[in-house]
Amino acid sequence: LGVMGGFYLAMRHDHNAWVVLSVMLVTKSGDIGAYFTGSAVGKHKMIPWLSPKKTWEGLGGAVALATIVGVLLAWLGGSRSETFAFSIWDGALCGVVFSLVGHGGDLMFSAFKRDAAVKDSGSSLPGFGGVLDVIDSPLLVGPVAYWLLRCLAA
């Protein structure tokens, strides 16, 4: 967990805090889009035995909202980076990639919990399933975001 989270420190070394915050906002907006879209119109289950509430419609909502947020954040703050200016296309790409990887992180931690025979990863955040359930997608996005931003800056 520490190594995955450490990529956010590495990102901060290369970029300002706005970029690191934007990565987190885009990632979590994907989670929010998945939840609300899946709850509202989700009918087709992704992997029922692993995560029974995850739907393909929710994944579409995750990608859509994260892409919108990525474009908006790139437009608002892209020129504030010390290393390069983010275009709206960079924001869209980051939205798509971060939402897909974040969804994968959520499924990966669901597999860990299923293997450990626990429903939630803790009780410190009631209604959210524990701290690990809140940070599962940003943890997996961290390394991907670091390398994607390095490639975009090149």
C-alpha positions as CSV (number, residue, x, y, z in Angstrom):
1,L,0.0,0.0,0.0
2,G,2.8,2.4,0.8
3,V,4.6,1.9,-2.5
4,M,1.4,2.5,-4.5
5,G,0.6,5.7,-2.5
6,G,4.2,6.8,-2.8
7,F,3.5,7.5,-6.5
8,Y,1.5,10.5,-5.4
9,L,4.6,11.9,-3.7
10,A,6.6,11.3,-6.9
11,M,3.9,13.1,-8.9
12,R,4.2,16.0,-6.5
13,H,7.9,16.1,-7.1
14,D,7.3,16.7,-10.8
15,H,4.1,18.7,-10.7
16,N,2.3,21.2,-8.5
17,A,-0.3,20.2,-5.9
18,W,-3.1,21.1,-8.4
19,V,-2.1,18.2,-10.6
20,V,-2.0,15.7,-7.8
21,L,-5.4,16.9,-6.5
22,S,-6.8,16.7,-10.0
23,V,-5.7,13.0,-10.3
24,M,-7.6,12.3,-7.1
25,L,-10.6,14.2,-8.2
26,V,-10.8,12.5,-11.5
27,T,-10.4,9.1,-9.9
28,K,-13.0,9.6,-7.3
29,S,-15.4,11.2,-9.8
30,G,-15.2,7.9,-11.6
31,D,-16.3,6.1,-8.4
32,I,-19.1,8.6,-8.0
33,G,-20.3,8.2,-11.6
34,A,-20.2,4.5,-11.3
35,Y,-22.2,4.5,-8.1
36,F,-25.0,6.8,-9.2
37,T,-25.3,5.5,-12.8
38,G,-25.2,1.9,-11.6
39,S,-27.8,2.6,-8.9
40,A,-30.1,4.4,-11.3
41,V,-29.9,2.4,-14.5
42,G,-27.6,-0.6,-13.8
43,K,-29.0,-3.9,-15.1
44,H,-26.1,-5.9,-16.5
45,K,-23.9,-7.2,-13.8
46,M,-20.1,-7.2,-14.5
47,I,-18.9,-10.0,-12.2
48,P,-21.7,-11.1,-10.0
49,W,-19.7,-13.6,-7.9
50,L,-17.0,-11.0,-7.1
51,S,-18.9,-7.7,-6.8
52,P,-22.6,-8.2,-7.2
53,K,-23.5,-4.5,-7.4
54,K,-21.1,-3.5,-10.1
55,T,-22.7,-3.1,-13.5
56,W,-21.6,-2.3,-17.0
57,E,-23.8,0.7,-17.0
58,G,-22.0,1.9,-13.8
59,L,-18.7,1.5,-15.7
60,G,-20.0,3.7,-18.5
61,G,-21.1,6.3,-15.9
62,A,-17.6,6.2,-14.3
63,V,-15.9,6.8,-17.6
64,A,-18.3,9.5,-18.6
65,L,-18.1,11.5,-15.4
66,A,-14.4,11.1,-15.0
67,T,-13.8,12.3,-18.5
68,I,-16.0,15.3,-18.0
69,V,-14.2,16.2,-14.8
70,G,-10.8,15.5,-16.4
71,V,-11.6,17.9,-19.2
72,L,-12.9,20.5,-16.8
73,L,-9.9,20.3,-14.5
74,A,-7.5,20.5,-17.5
75,W,-9.2,23.5,-18.8
76,L,-9.3,25.2,-15.4
77,G,-5.7,24.5,-14.2
78,G,-3.7,22.9,-17.0
79,S,-1.5,25.9,-17.5
80,R,-0.5,25.9,-13.8
81,S,1.9,22.9,-14.1
82,E,5.6,23.7,-13.9
83,T,6.4,21.1,-16.5
84,F,3.8,21.4,-19.3
85,A,0.4,22.7,-20.1
86,F,-2.4,20.2,-20.0
87,S,-4.8,20.2,-23.0
88,I,-8.4,19.2,-22.8
89,W,-7.5,16.1,-24.7
90,D,-5.0,15.2,-22.0
91,G,-7.8,15.7,-19.4
92,A,-10.1,13.5,-21.4
93,L,-7.5,10.8,-21.8
94,C,-6.7,10.9,-18.1
95,G,-10.4,10.7,-17.3
96,V,-10.9,7.5,-19.3
97,V,-7.7,5.8,-18.1
98,F,-8.1,6.8,-14.5
99,S,-11.7,5.6,-14.3
100,L,-11.0,2.3,-16.0
101,V,-7.9,1.6,-13.8
102,G,-9.8,2.8,-10.7
103,H,-12.6,0.4,-11.5
104,G,-10.0,-2.3,-11.8
105,G,-8.6,-1.3,-8.4
106,D,-12.1,-1.5,-6.9
107,L,-12.5,-5.0,-8.3
108,M,-9.1,-6.1,-7.2
109,F,-9.8,-5.1,-3.6
110,S,-13.1,-6.8,-3.8
111,A,-11.2,-10.0,-4.8
112,F,-9.0,-9.5,-1.7
113,K,-12.0,-9.1,0.5
114,R,-13.7,-12.1,-1.0
115,D,-10.6,-14.2,-0.5
116,A,-10.5,-13.0,3.2
117,A,-14.2,-13.7,3.6
118,V,-15.0,-10.2,4.8
119,K,-17.6,-7.8,3.5
120,D,-16.0,-4.5,4.5
121,S,-12.3,-3.6,5.0
122,G,-13.1,-1.9,8.3
123,S,-15.7,0.0,10.3
124,S,-13.9,3.3,10.7
125,L,-15.9,4.9,7.9
126,P,-19.6,3.8,8.4
127,G,-21.4,3.5,5.1
128,F,-18.2,3.4,3.0
129,G,-17.0,-0.1,4.0
130,G,-13.8,1.1,5.6
131,V,-10.7,3.1,4.6
132,L,-9.4,0.6,2.1
133,D,-12.7,0.7,0.3
134,V,-12.3,4.5,-0.1
135,I,-8.7,4.5,-1.3
136,D,-8.8,1.3,-3.4
137,S,-9.2,3.1,-6.7
138,P,-6.7,5.9,-6.0
139,L,-4.1,3.4,-4.9
140,L,-4.1,1.6,-8.2
141,V,-4.4,4.8,-10.2
142,G,-1.3,6.3,-8.6
143,P,1.4,4.5,-10.5
144,V,-0.6,4.7,-13.8
145,A,-1.1,8.4,-13.3
146,Y,2.5,9.0,-12.6
147,W,3.7,7.2,-15.8
148,L,0.9,8.6,-17.9
149,L,1.7,12.2,-16.8
150,R,5.4,11.6,-17.6
151,C,4.5,10.3,-21.1
152,L,2.2,13.3,-21.7
153,A,5.0,15.7,-20.6
154,A,7.6,14.2,-22.9
